Amino acid sequence: MKSYWMQSDGVNAQIEMREVDQPKPGADQLLIRVKAAGLNRGEFILGHGLHKAGAAKQIGMEASGEVVACGSAVTGFKVGDRVMGRCPGAFAEYALMTEREIMHAPKSLTWEQAAALPLTSLVVFDMLVLQGHVKAGEWVLVTGVTSGVGVTALAMAKALGAKVIGTSGSQEKLDQLRDQGLDLGICTRAPNFYDAVMKETDGKGVDLVINTVGGSVFAECVRSMAFQGRLATVGYVDGVLKAEIDIEALHAKRLSLFGVSNKLRTPEQRAESLPAFKEQILPLIEAGRVTPMIYKTIPFENLLEAKAMMDGNQHLGKIVLAGTP
């Protein structure tokens, strides 16, 4: 089968398509024919530590597809099922998913929409619900709201009854998100959104911050937080990995700061949130209240084009790699 691999020397990375043997499912695994796979910026950033120097690795982290074989211990799925889930090596004709990380794909979703959901939506669920404890009526600030994670955070937060402020360097993209429920769009890439945030929230600040940008806006995020506010750090596309912390604000406002990453989690830890996600969010997806925004679907043989599009920040929402014909 065809599969994309990434070779890293710790500084640079090379992506190539290889011909490899089709994998065989273990006892708790399912083999799927990949119909579509979602791109995620983090898997290409060497600084995230997902690729060891000198090693080659199959790439792709989430997919949708049709089950073609089941392991001996699989009980909740059968051949022919439409599924979606997190999985290693998703940029391939076939991929393996473990039963604990797989979900039935709602019939209302296209293959592309289903492929855009598993990783991003579970990360957003972690930020908003599991650690962020967002409540209806609260204010959420999303820096980089036009990214894949940002758009998903907007959709899920609105479905949960929150109000959302988002920042982006593109006014055109912010205008498009008004139809998705964005309450206030602030056109900036700089740490200068405090005044606009405070004005919109009547001087109280935001209850939850989702920082997809990184250290360059971290201090401004802390300034913009309300009493007992929470701040999720999920990315650092700006490459700024250090920032000052206002200890007085942290102390006086009883703030909570937390990170969201699967980098050091075991497979069992990654799967812990799936039952709650299926119970609380999957019904919202099935009802059309949380719908993945697809920017573009790129043919399977054009992964490098898709990556260049993502690196150039051209997209609004998710870029998806199509399965092979």
For each residue, the residues with C-beta under 8 A, 3 or more apart:
1: 19 20 21 22 92 93 94
2: 17 18 19 92 93 300 324
3: 17 18 19 20 58 89 91 92 93
4: 15 16 17 18 58 59 60 91 92 303
5: 15 16 17 18 56 57 58 59
6: 13 14 15 44 51 56 57 59
7: 13 14 15 16 55 56
8: 12 13 14 46 51 52 53 54 55
9: 12 13 53 54
10: 46 53 54
11: 46
12: 8 9
13: 6 7 8 9 44 46 51
14: 6 7 8
15: 4 5 6 7 59 303 304 307
16: 4 5 7
17: 2 3 4 5 301 303
18: 2 3 4 5
19: 1 2 3
20: 1 3 92
21: 1
22: 1 31 93 94
23: 31 89 94 95 96
24: 31 69
25: 29 30 31 69 70 71 74 96
26: 29 71 96
27: 71 72 73 74
28: 71 73 74 98 99 100
29: 25 26 71 74 96 97 98 99
30: 25 67 69 70 71 74 77 83 96 97 98 99 102
31: 22 23 24 25 67 68 69 70 94 95 96
32: 63 65 66 67 68 83 87 94 95 96 97
33: 65 66 68 93 94 323
34: 37 63 64 65 90 92 93 94 95 323 324
35: 63 64 65 66 111 114 115 322 323
36: 63 64 65 111 112 114 115 297 320 321 322 323
37: 34 60 62 63 64 90 91 115 320 321 323
38: 61 62 63 90 115 116 117 118 119 120 148 318 319 320 321
39: 148 306 307 310 318 319 320 321
40: 43 61 62 119 120 148
41: 44 45 147 148 235 237 310
42: 45 48 50 235
43: 40 48 50 59 60 61
44: 6 13 41 59 307 310 311
45: 41 42 48 50
46: 8 10 11 13 49 51
47: 236 239 241
48: 42 43 45 263
49: 46 263
50: 42 43 45 263
51: 6 8 13 46 55 57
52: 8 55 57
53: 8 9 10
54: 8 9 10
55: 7 8 51 52
56: 5 6 7
57: 5 6 51 52
58: 3 4 5 88 89 91 92
59: 4 5 6 15 43 44 89 90 91
60: 4 37 43 63 87 88 89 90 91 92 95 321
61: 38 40 43 86 87 88 90 119
62: 37 38 40 84 85 86 87 90 115 116 117 118 119 120
63: 32 34 35 36 37 38 60 84 85 87 90 95 97 115 118
64: 34 35 36 37 82 83 84 105 109 111 112 114 115 117
65: 32 33 34 35 36 82 83 84 95 111 323
66: 32 33 35 80 81 82 83
67: 30 31 32 70 77 78 79 80 81 83
68: 31 32 33 79 94
69: 24 25 30 31 79
70: 25 30 31 67 74 77 78 79
71: 25 26 27 28 29 30 74 99
72: 27
73: 27 28 99
74: 25 27 28 29 30 70 71 77 99
75: 99
76: 99
77: 30 67 70 74 81 83 99 102 104
78: 67 70 81
79: 67 68 69 70
80: 66 67
81: 66 67 77 78 104
82: 64 65 66 104 105 107 114
83: 30 32 64 65 66 67 77 97 102 103 104 105
84: 62 63 64 65 102 103 104 105 109 114 115 117 118
85: 62 63 97 101 102 103 118
86: 61 62 97 101 118 119 122 270
87: 32 60 61 62 63 90 95 96 97 98 101
88: 58 60 61 95 96
89: 3 23 58 59 60 92 95 96
90: 34 37 38 59 60 61 62 63 87 95
91: 3 4 37 58 59 60 303 321
92: 1 2 3 4 20 34 58 60 89 95
93: 1 2 3 22 33 34 323 324
94: 1 22 23 31 32 33 34 68
95: 23 31 32 34 60 63 65 87 88 89 90 92
96: 23 25 26 29 30 31 32 87 88 89
97: 29 30 32 63 83 85 86 87 101 102
98: 28 29 30 87 101 102 267 271
99: 28 29 30 71 73 74 75 76 77 102
100: 28 267 268 271 274
101: 85 86 87 97 98 118 267 270 271 274
102: 30 77 83 84 85 97 98 99
103: 83 84 85 118 274 278 282
104: 77 81 82 83 84
105: 64 82 83 84 109 111 114
106: 109 114 282 285 286
107: 82
108: 285 286 288
109: 64 84 105 106 113 114 117 285 292
110: 113 114
111: 35 36 64 65 105 114 115 323
112: 36 64 115 116 294 297 320 322
113: 109 110 116 117 291 292 294
114: 35 36 64 82 84 105 106 109 110 111 117
115: 35 36 37 38 62 63 64 84 111 112 118 320
116: 38 62 112 113 120 148 292 293 294 317 318 320
117: 38 62 64 84 109 113 114 120 121 285 292
118: 38 62 63 84 85 86 101 103 115 121 122
119: 38 40 61 62 86 122 123
120: 38 40 62 116 117 123 124 148 149 152 292 318
121: 117 118 124 125 152 156 277 281 285 290 292
122: 86 118 119 125 126 273 274 277
123: 119 120 126 127 149 234 260 262
124: 120 121 127 128 149 152 153 156 210
125: 121 122 128 129 130 156 273 276 277 280 281
126: 122 123 129 130 131 260 273
127: 123 124 130 131 132 153 208 210 232 234 260
128: 124 125 132 134 140 153 156 157 160 162 208 210
129: 125 126 132 133 134 160 276 280 281
130: 125 126 127 273 276
131: 126 127 230 232 258 260
132: 127 128 129 208 210 230 232
133: 129 230
134: 128 129 138 140 157 160 162 207 208
135: 138 161 162 207
136: 160 161 162
137: 161 162 163
138: 134 135 162 163 207 208
139: 162 163 164 165 200 201 204 205 206 207 208 226
140: 128 134 153 157 162 163 164 165 206 207 208 209 210
141: 164 165 166 167 193 197 206 208 209 210 221 224
142: 145 150 153 154 157 164 165 166 167 209 210 212
143: 150 166 167 193 209 210 211 212 213 217 221
144: 147 149 150 167 168 212 213 235 237
145: 142 150 151 153 154 164 166 167 168 174 177 182 185
146: 150 151 166 168 170 173 174 177 316 317
147: 41 144 150 151 212 235 237
148: 38 39 40 41 116 120 151 152 315 317 318 319
149: 120 123 124 144 152 153 210 212 234 235
150: 142 143 144 145 146 147 153 154 166 168 210 212
151: 145 146 147 148 154 155 177 180 293 316 317 318
152: 120 121 124 148 149 155 156 290 292 293
153: 124 127 128 140 142 145 149 150 156 157 164 210
154: 142 145 150 151 157 158 164 166 177 180 181 182
155: 151 152 158 159 180 181 290 291 292 293
156: 121 124 125 128 152 153 159 160 281 284 290
157: 128 134 140 142 153 154 160 162 164
158: 154 155 161 162 164 180 181
159: 155 156 284 289 290
160: 128 129 134 136 156 157
161: 135 136 137 158
162: 128 134 135 136 137 138 139 140 157 158 208
163: 137 138 139 140 183
164: 139 140 141 142 145 153 154 157 158 181 182 183 184
165: 139 140 141 142 182 183 184 185 186 196 197 200 201 206
166: 141 142 143 145 146 150 154 174 177 182 184 185 186
167: 141 142 143 144 145 185 186 187 188 189 193 213 217
168: 144 145 146 150 171 173 174 185 186 187 188 189
169: 187 188 189 313
170: 146 173 174 187
171: 168 174 175 185 187
172: 175 176
173: 146 168 170 176 177 316
174: 145 146 166 168 170 171 177 178 182 185 186 187
175: 171 172 178 185
176: 172 173 179 180 316
177: 145 146 151 154 166 173 174 180 181 182 185 316
178: 174 175 181 182 185
179: 176
180: 151 154 155 158 176 177 293
181: 154 155 158 164 177 178
182: 145 154 164 165 166 174 177 178 185
183: 163 164 165 200
184: 164 165 166 196 200
185: 145 165 166 167 168 171 174 175 177 178 182
186: 165 166 167 168 174 193 196 197
187: 167 168 169 170 171 174
188: 167 168 169 192 193
189: 167 168 169 213
190: 216 217
191: 216 217 219 220
192: 188 195 220
193: 141 143 167 186 188 196 197 217 220 224
194: 197 198 220 223 224
195: 192 198 199
196: 165 184 186 193 199 200
197: 141 165 186 193 194 200 201 205 206 224
198: 194 195 201 203 204 205 224
199: 195 196 202 203
200: 139 165 183 184 196 197
201: 139 165 197 198 204 205 206 226
202: 199
203: 198 199
204: 139 198 201 226 227
205: 139 197 198 201 224 225 226 227 229
206: 139 140 141 165 197 201 209 224 225 226 229
207: 134 135 138 139 140 225 226 228 229 230
208: 127 128 132 134 138 139 140 141 162 229 230 231 232
209: 140 141 142 143 206 221 224 225 229 230 231 232
210: 124 127 128 132 140 141 142 143 149 150 153 232 234
211: 143 214 217 218 221 231 232 233 234 235
212: 142 143 144 147 149 150 234 235 237
213: 143 144 167 189 216 217 235 236 237 238
214: 211 217 218 233 235 236 237 238 239 240 241
215: 218 236 238 240 241 242 243
216: 190 191 213 238 240 243
217: 143 167 190 191 193 211 213 214 220 221 238
218: 211 214 215 221 222 233 240 243 244 245
219: 191 222 223 243 244 245 246
220: 191 192 193 194 217 223 224
221: 141 143 209 211 217 218 224 225 231
222: 218 219 225 231 245 246 249 250 255
223: 194 219 220 246 249
224: 141 193 194 197 198 205 206 209 220 221
225: 205 206 207 209 221 222 229 230 231 249 253 255
226: 139 201 204 205 206 207 229 253
227: 204 205 253 254
228: 207 253 254 255 256
229: 205 206 207 208 209 225 226 253 255 256
230: 131 132 133 207 208 209 225 255 256 257 258
231: 208 209 211 221 222 225 255 256 257 258
232: 127 131 132 208 209 210 211 258 259 260
233: 211 214 218 236 257 258 259 260
234: 123 127 149 210 211 212 259 260 261
235: 41 42 144 147 149 211 212 213 214
236: 47 213 214 215 233 239 240 241
237: 41 144 147 212 213 214
238: 213 214 215 216 217
239: 47 214 236
240: 214 215 216 218 236 243
241: 47 214 215 236
242: 215
243: 215 216 218 219 240
244: 218 219
245: 218 219 222 250 257
246: 219 222 223 249 250
247: 250 251
248: 251 252
249: 222 223 225 246 252 253 255
250: 222 245 246 247 253 255 257
251: 247 248 254
252: 248 249
253: 225 226 227 228 229 249 250
254: 227 228 251
255: 222 225 228 229 230 231 249 250
256: 228 229 230 231
257: 230 231 233 245 250
258: 131 230 231 232 233
259: 232 233 234
260: 123 126 127 131 232 233 234
261: 234 264 265
262: 123 265 270
263: 48 49 50
264: 261
265: 261 262 269 270
266: 269 270
267: 98 100 101 270 271
268: 100 271 272
269: 265 266 272
270: 86 101 262 265 266 267 273
271: 98 100 101 267 268 274
272: 268 269
273: 122 125 126 130 270 276 277
274: 100 101 103 122 271 277 278
275: 278 279
276: 125 129 130 273 279 280
277: 121 122 125 273 274 280 281 282
278: 103 274 275 281 282
279: 275 276 282 283
280: 125 129 276 277 283 284
281: 121 125 129 156 277 278 284 285 290
282: 103 106 277 278 279 285 286
283: 279 280 286 287
284: 156 159 280 281 287 289 290
285: 106 108 109 117 121 281 282 288 289 290 291
286: 106 108 282 283
287: 283 284
288: 108 285 291
289: 159 284 285
290: 121 152 155 156 159 281 284 285
291: 113 155 285 288
292: 109 113 116 117 120 121 152 155 317 318
293: 116 151 152 155 180 316 317 318
294: 112 113 116 297 317 318 320
295: 314 315 316 317 318 319
296: 306 309 315 319 320
297: 36 112 294 319 320 321 322
298: 302 303 305 306 309 319 320 321 322
299: 302 322
300: 2 303 321 322 323 324
301: 17
302: 298 299 305 306
303: 4 15 17 91 298 300 306 307 321
304: 15 307 308
305: 298 302 308 309
306: 39 296 298 302 303 309 310 319 321
307: 15 39 44 303 304 310 311
308: 304 305 311 312
309: 296 298 305 306 312 314 315 319
310: 39 41 44 306 307 313 314 315 319
311: 44 307 308
312: 308 309
313: 169 310
314: 295 309 310
315: 148 295 296 309 310 318 319
316: 146 151 173 176 177 293 295
317: 116 146 148 151 292 293 294 295
318: 38 39 116 120 148 151 292 293 294 295 315
319: 38 39 148 295 296 297 298 306 309 310 315
320: 36 37 38 39 112 115 116 294 296 297 298
321: 36 37 38 39 60 91 297 298 300 303 306
322: 35 36 112 297 298 299 300
323: 33 34 35 36 37 65 93 111 300
324: 2 34 93 300
325:
